[in-house]
Amino acid sequence: MAREWRGDGEGRAPDETDNPPEGYVFSDARGPFTSHNGPFFHKVTDEGFWHGFRAHMHHLNGHGIVHGGLLMAFADGLMGTAIWRETKTRAVTMRMTSDLLDMVRPGEWVEGTARVVRAARSVAFVEAGVFSGRRKVLAATGVFKLLGGFR
């Protein structure tokens, strides 16, 4: 069962209720916002990277499903990771479009990845997908301002 929100304002350390799939490791180098909303995990394969989290009570909205804003913030982080991996440049979101396709319930594993569609000198165009099991729960695209020169 999904763990209750502690409400202590600190980053959440993983515990046995997170139970990430094989290959995922705890992501401990996150900013305060992401750490507060975690814990989050990541893995890298020959095909690319994946981030994931177990849906807990502190991720839910008033309807008892994972808050769409959390899924959008998660996708934003995926796109930022894709840009860093592709360009070795930090970036900030200029525009993001998200389609919430299905709901996520407590206890479900959520994972996603993203890819850079095109990167120019000062902007990057990215797309992301977020999944729970075989269900795609969110699709997103974004335009990001690159902070510093490209490559």
BELSULUR-V442582 format. One record per residue. N is the residue number from 1. SS is DSSP state (H for helix, E for strand, C for the rest). Layout:
# BELSULUR-V442582
N:SS / N:SS
This chain:
# BELSULUR-V442582
1:C / 2:C / 3:C / 4:C / 5:C / 6:C / 7:C / 8:C / 9:C / 10:C / 11:C / 12:C / 13:C / 14:C / 15:C / 16:C / 17:C / 18:C / 19:C / 20:C / 21:C / 22:C / 23:C / 24:C / 25:E / 26:E / 27:C / 28:C / 29:C / 30:C / 31:C / 32:H / 33:H / 34:H / 35:H / 36:H / 37:H / 38:C / 39:C / 40:C / 41:E / 42:E / 43:E / 44:E / 45:E / 46:C / 47:C / 48:E / 49:E / 50:E / 51:E / 52:E / 53:E / 54:E / 55:C / 56:C / 57:H / 58:H / 59:H / 60:E / 61:C / 62:C / 63:C / 64:C / 65:E / 66:E / 67:C / 68:H / 69:H / 70:H / 71:H / 72:H / 73:H / 74:H / 75:H / 76:H / 77:H / 78:H / 79:H / 80:H / 81:H / 82:H / 83:H / 84:H / 85:H / 86:H / 87:H / 88:C / 89:C / 90:E / 91:E / 92:E / 93:E / 94:E / 95:E / 96:E / 97:E / 98:E / 99:E / 100:E / 101:C / 102:C / 103:C / 104:C / 105:E / 106:C / 107:C / 108:C / 109:E / 110:E / 111:E / 112:E / 113:E / 114:E / 115:E / 116:E / 117:E / 118:E / 119:E / 120:C / 121:C / 122:C / 123:E / 124:E / 125:E / 126:E / 127:E / 128:E / 129:E / 130:E / 131:E / 132:E / 133:C / 134:C / 135:E / 136:E / 137:E / 138:E / 139:E / 140:E / 141:E / 142:E / 143:E / 144:E / 145:E / 146:E / 147:E / 148:C / 149:C / 150:C / 151:C
